[in-house]
Amino acid sequence: MMNKSQAAELIPETRKRSMFLVLSAFTLAIALIYAFGIGLPYSVEIGIFAIFVVLTGIPHGAVDHIVAADVFGLKQTFSDQVRFYGTYLLTMIALGAVWIMSPVTGFIIFIVISVFHFGQGDLNWMTKGVSTALSWMLYISRGVMLITVPVIAHLEITAPIIEAAAGFDLFEQGWLVENALLISLVSIAQHFVLMIFLAGRVSKRYLVQEYILVALLALIFLFAHPLVSFGIYFGIWHSLNHFFELRDHLSGQQSTTGFFSLYKRTVPFTLISFLGLFFLWYLLDVTGSENQMISLLFILISVLTLPHMLLINQMYQKK
């Protein structure tokens, strides 16, 4: 079990009492708006999704060059920069090529890397000293819940987007449509059960707190528009949490000791990503295909996620 000093060192900023209460209250408020049938205007839903993707979602991966320098000991030499950017870009190009040649394969890879990356990002701090097998089981369990519920519980919204991206229609799977709610609830229940394995390994306070977070995420995924629920999870509980984690991990580097100092260093690569998004937006605005625009956005996220996930996994290994 983590003692107080270990907990203070490992616990993410978003799990510390004051911030956790604020972020949880916001998540709960949005979930209840939908649970009571009030809902939000579609323009507000798109706005919430866009705000979180812009403020933290895309920027949280825009300091990977700093992480790589720390993890692999890269220097500001031409050869080291070519090694990093060349490998990073080639990985993105490779996955992009897979999407072009076989959208279904690209979609499957996207789901697999998202399941592991989200699960690891959420629970890595809780699995110190836990066996690799159990850690991976918990990562996959969390990731399955995070991906399954918002997609399957809202097939009327997500199926057209997936069809535009991968070329297959989930509505053709009758068993999936008929059992959508049951599948969603089972994916939530399996994670609640598997988290019991952390009992006795982490402080009871933090385990109870994590159960509360899982319940909040389940609630918002089940009831809220999937763009809203994904935006809140991706922007707050994943990306914002990741920024604080990087701040703590890179605290030995003088230029990145503060949150805002680190955030400022995301600007160049964030702007490049935005230019790519605006270009896609322009192309798709001409065609007027909204589902295709959203699907291409997720394809872009998947292409960016693969090298980011591989790098962050190395960072966790080093930690």
N, C-alpha and C positions, 0 to 999 in steps of 0.2 A: 504494500500500500504506500502511496506517496505521502511523505510527511509534509509538514507545513512549509519548510524551506524549499523542498523539491516542487511542491505545488506552485509556490510563488514564482519559481523560475520557469516552469513549463506552461502554466495556464495561459491561453491566449487572452489578449485584451478584451475580446468580445465575450469572454466567459467570466470576466471579473464582475463583481456584484453590480456596481452602478451601471456600467455600460450594458450588461446583460439584461437588466431590468428595463432600460430604455428601449433597446432593440426588440426585446420580447413584447413589450407593450405595443410597439408600432406594428409588429407582425400580427399580434392578436387582434388589434383594432381593424386591420385590413381584412383579416379572415372573417371576423364577425360581421362586417359590412355585407359580405357575400353570404354568410351562413344565414343571416336574417332576411335574405332576399332583396336587399337594397341595391347592391351592385354599384358600379361606377360607369360613367359614360365611356364609350369606346376610346374617345380621344384622350381621356385621362389614363385609361389602361395602357395605351401605347406610350403616353408620356412617362408613366412610371417605369415601364420597361426601358425606354430610351435613356432616362436620367441615370438609372443604375448602371446600365451598360456603359454609358459615357463617363460617369464619374469614377467608377471603380472597376467595372467589369473588364473593359479593354486595358485600362492603365495597369491593372495588377500584374499583367504579363510583360509590361514594357520596361521592366528592370531586369530582365533575364540576363542581359549582358553583364550586369553587376554581380548577379548570383553566379554566373559562369566563371567570372574572374576569381571569385572567392572559392568556389568549389574545386575548380581545376587549376588554380594558381596562374591564370592567364595574365599576361602583362600587356601594356599598351604598345606592343610592337606590331608591325605589319603582319608578320607571320601568325602571331597568336590571334589577331583580329580576323584574319582570313580563315583560320581554323574554326573559330566560333561561328562567325556569320555564314561561312560556307556550309558548315554542317547544319546549322539551323535552317537556312534557306533550302538546302537539298532535302531535308526532312519534310518541310512544308510542300515543296514541289512534288515529292514522291506521293504524299497523301492526296494532293490536288490531282495528280495524274490518275490515282486510283478512283477518285470520284468521277473523273471524266470517262474512264474506260468501263467502270462498273459501279454505278451509283449505289447499288444494293450493298456491295462490299464496302464502299466508303462509309455508308450509313452504319453498317455493323461495327466497323472500326471506331467510328465516332461514339457509338453507344458504349463499347467496351472501355475506351480510354476515359470517357466521362464517368462511368461507374467507378472505376478505380481511382481516378484523380479526385473526384469529389469526396469519396469515402476516405481516402488518405488525408486529404486536406482537413476534413472535419475531425478525424479521430487520431491522427498521428501523435498528438500530445498526450493522449490517454493510454497509449499502448507502449510506453517506455517500459522495458523489462518484460513485456509480453512476447511469447514466441512468435516467430515469423508467420507460422501457419494460422494462429489465432488472429493475429493482426490483419492478415490478408482477408480472412473470413469476415472480420468485422468491417473492413473497408468495402468489400464487395456487397455485404449486406446493406450498409448505409447507402452506397451508390445505387443499388437496385431500387431501394425505396425512393430515392430522390429522382430517379429517371422514370420509373414505372408509373407512379401515382399521377403526376401532372399530365403525362401523355395518355395513359389508358383511361383515366377518369373523365377526360374531356375529348373523346375521340371526334366529336363533331367539329372541334376546332383544330386539333392536332393532325388528324388524318389527312386533310387536304394539303397541309404544309409538308408532311412526310411524303405524300404522293408527288408533290412538286419537286422535292429534293431527290428522292430515291426511286421514284417511278412505280411504286406499288401501293395499292389501296388497302388500308387496314380494314375497311368496311367489308371487304370480300371475305374476311375471316370471321365467319358467323359466330364461332365459339368465343372469340375475343369480344365481340360486341355484346353478346348475351351475358358474359361473365365479367364485364369490365369493372363493376363495383367490387365484386368478390376478389378479383385479381389485385385490385388496388388495396383492399383491406388486408389481404394475405401478405402483400409486400411490406405493409406497415407492421403487421403482427410479427413477422419473422425477425424484423430488426429489434423490436421490443424484447423478444425472447433471447436473441443472441447477445444482447448487451448485458444480460445477466452474468455472462462469463467475466465481465469486468468487476463484478462485486468482489470485494476483498483485495482488489489490485489497485484501485484508486480510492481516493477519499469519498466517503458516502455523500458528502455535500455535492461534489462535482458530478457524481454519477446521477444523483437525483436531478440536478440541474440539466444534465444532458437528456434525461428522459423528458423533462419539461420542454426542451427545445425540439426533440423529436415529435412530441405531441403537437406543438405549435406548427411545425412544418407540415405534418400530416393534415392538420386542420386547414391550413391555407392552400395546400396542394389539392385537397378534395373539393373545396368550395370556390376558390378564387379563379378568375380567368388565368389560364396557364402562363400567359405572358407576364401577368402581374406576379404570380407566385414564383416563377422562375427568376424574374427580375429582382425580387426581394431576396430570394435565397442567393442567387449568383452575386448580386451587388453587395449585400450585407454580410451574410453568414459565410460566404466563401471568399470573395475578393477583398472586402474590408479586413476580414480576419487575416488574410494572407499578407496584406500590407503591414499590419502590426507584427506578424510573425517574421517577416523579412527585416523589419526595423530592429527587432531584438537579435536576430541571427547575424545581421551585418553591423551590430553596434560597435564592433572593433574598428570599423572604418570611419574615420573622423568625418568624412563628407556625407555619411548616411546615418548619423546617429539619431536624427529627429524624423518624425513621421512626415512633416511637410517638406523637409529637405529631401527625403527619399521620393516623395510624391512629385516634386518638381523635376526630378530626373527621369520621370516617365514621359515628359512632354514630347520630346522628339519622336519617339517611336509610336506614341499615341496618335500624334498628328498624321503620321504616315498611314496608320491603320484607318483613321477617319477619312483620309483622302481616298483610300480604296473603297470604303463604304459609300461615300458620296458618289463615286464613279458608278458603283453598282446600283445605287439608288436612282441615278440619272438614267441608266440603261433600262431599268425596270419600270421607271415612271413613264417612259416612252411606250412600253407595252401595256402598262396599266395592270400588271399582275402582282397583286399584293402578296398572295401566298408564295409566289416565286421569290419575291423580294425577301420575305422572312426566311424561306428555306435557304437562300443563298447566304443570308447573314449567318445562319447556323453552320453552313458549310465552311464559311470563312473562320468561324469560331473553332470548328473542328481542326482545320488546317493549322491554326495558331496553337491549339491545345496540345497536339502531339509532341512537338519539341519542348514546349513548356512543361508538360507532365514529366517527360524523361529527365529534364534538368532538375525539377523540383524533387523528384524521387532521389536523385543523387545528393541533393542538399540534405534531405532527411537522413540518408545513409551516413553522411558526414556528421550530422548532429548526433 
